[in-house]
Amino acid sequence: MHELPITESILKIVLKHAEGNRVQKVIAIHLQVGKLSDLEDDWIQRYFDYLSKGTIAEGAKLKIERTPVMMRCNGCSASYETDIVRMDDLVCPACGERGGTILSGREYTVKEMEVL
Amino acid sequence: MEEIRLIEVKEEILSDNIKQAGEVRKRLRKTKTMLLNLMSSPGSGKTSLILQTIEGLRGDLRLGVIEADIDSTVDAERVAARGIRAIQLRTGGFCHLDAAMVTQGIDAMDVSEFDMVIIENVGNLVCPAEFDTGAHKNVMILSVPEGDDKPLKYPLMFSVCDLLLVNKIDYLSLSDFDMAALRKRVLALNPRILILEVSCKTGAGIKSWIDWLKAEVAAFKRHE
């Protein structure tokens, strides 16, 4: 639902790194987005196409890798992967304790970009 | 043909907001003003809670309010009518407040005059959870008519809050809302969250909320 401000930040970061690396054209941008985020991939691309018009990033393809939701058990501290739909009934696979603390799954990172 | 190069970026997309939020927290730490971010879906009782809070804290704590609204000033007018300084931020269609917008709000008031500033965020359980506003405490409201299944649909919101207020408990007898199931679902996501049951209409439970606020502001001022 908040793809626009996120996309503005992505473009800003990409153009900053492009400038420092004498880039002529940005071909693709690799993003890491946690599975807890509600971002819609199609909308990010659409906003990006709109915002990047006239820049060297125009036409760049966004490649989004979804990073898993990792929990830490509140009982034995073991970490384990879960899914957004299973978060109401978390059970530690190591000790059976219920509930946990979110370790990751909220990432929003520009990982790397393919450029000419 | 030119060769495609790969540039490593590894940069946090929300880094600007995270940085700005840190600045807001630091600035308010200096003036000893606790910033509280209040989030919920539309119609769950944010403005009613703020009105109850104004009365509950009157004479004890100096309170300021930042109201976020897509395009109206109704809420700020209701707050200002109680003699409280209220800043209205029109988000112009934005679904959440970010730290830059909150900075505009605190720039518009002399924060050193207040012990606490409450941000009434945009009514939405999705986007506000992802943007750090610079608040020291995050509080959410879930009202009984919304149902006890909301932690399943919006886990992130329940994970980032320090306190959950279950509002409109005067509706409990009319609904199949399962309070025990709600508590179990919320605590599984966030074991350190405090859950209080209130009714802004009847005033039930409001005292516990006011006591919690007073204790938190006192702890904040002692810099715990």
Contacts between the chains, C-beta under 8 A, distances in Angstrom:
chain1	res1	chain2	res2	distance
A	1	B	95	5.0
A	1	B	124	7.4
A	1	B	126	5.3
A	1	B	127	5.1
A	2	B	94	7.7
A	2	B	95	5.5
A	2	B	96	5.9
A	2	B	126	7.9
A	2	B	127	4.3
A	2	B	130	6.8
A	2	B	131	7.4
A	5	B	94	7.6
A	5	B	98	6.9
A	6	B	13	6.0
A	6	B	14	7.6
A	9	B	13	4.8
A	9	B	14	6.6
A	9	B	15	7.8
A	9	B	16	6.4
A	9	B	17	8.0
A	10	B	13	5.8
A	12	B	16	7.8
A	13	B	9	6.6
A	13	B	11	5.0
A	13	B	13	6.8
A	14	B	9	7.6
A	17	B	7	5.9
A	17	B	9	5.2
A	17	B	11	7.5
A	18	B	7	8.0
A	21	B	5	7.8
A	21	B	7	5.4
A	23	B	5	8.0
A	23	B	7	7.4
A	24	B	2	7.9
A	27	B	4	5.9
A	31	B	13	7.5
A	36	B	155	6.9
A	36	B	156	5.2
A	37	B	130	6.7
A	37	B	156	8.0
A	38	B	126	5.3
A	38	B	127	7.8
A	38	B	130	8.0
A	74	B	191	5.5
A	84	B	155	6.4
A	85	B	152	7.8
A	87	B	151	7.9
A	87	B	152	7.3
A	87	B	155	4.6
A	87	B	188	7.4
A	87	B	189	6.1
A	88	B	151	6.1
A	88	B	152	4.7
A	88	B	155	7.8
A	88	B	185	4.8
A	88	B	188	6.3
A	88	B	189	7.6
A	89	B	188	7.0
A	90	B	188	5.4
A	90	B	189	7.9
A	98	B	188	5.9
A	99	B	187	6.2
A	99	B	188	4.1
A	99	B	189	7.4
A	99	B	191	5.4
A	100	B	188	7.6
A	101	B	191	7.2
A	102	B	159	5.5
A	102	B	189	7.8
A	106	B	130	7.4
A	106	B	156	7.1
A	108	B	12	6.6
A	108	B	13	3.9
A	108	B	14	5.3
A	109	B	10	6.6
A	109	B	11	6.8
A	109	B	12	5.8
A	109	B	13	6.4
A	110	B	9	4.5
A	110	B	10	7.5
A	110	B	11	5.0
A	110	B	13	6.1
A	111	B	8	7.7
A	111	B	9	6.4
A	111	B	10	6.2
A	112	B	6	5.7
A	112	B	7	6.1
A	112	B	8	5.0
A	112	B	9	5.5
A	112	B	10	7.5
A	113	B	6	7.4
A	113	B	7	5.2
A	113	B	9	6.0
A	114	B	4	5.1
A	114	B	5	7.3
A	114	B	6	5.8
A	115	B	4	6.9
A	115	B	5	5.3
A	115	B	6	7.8
A	115	B	7	5.8
A	116	B	2	5.1
A	116	B	3	7.9
A	116	B	4	6.2
A	116	B	5	7.3
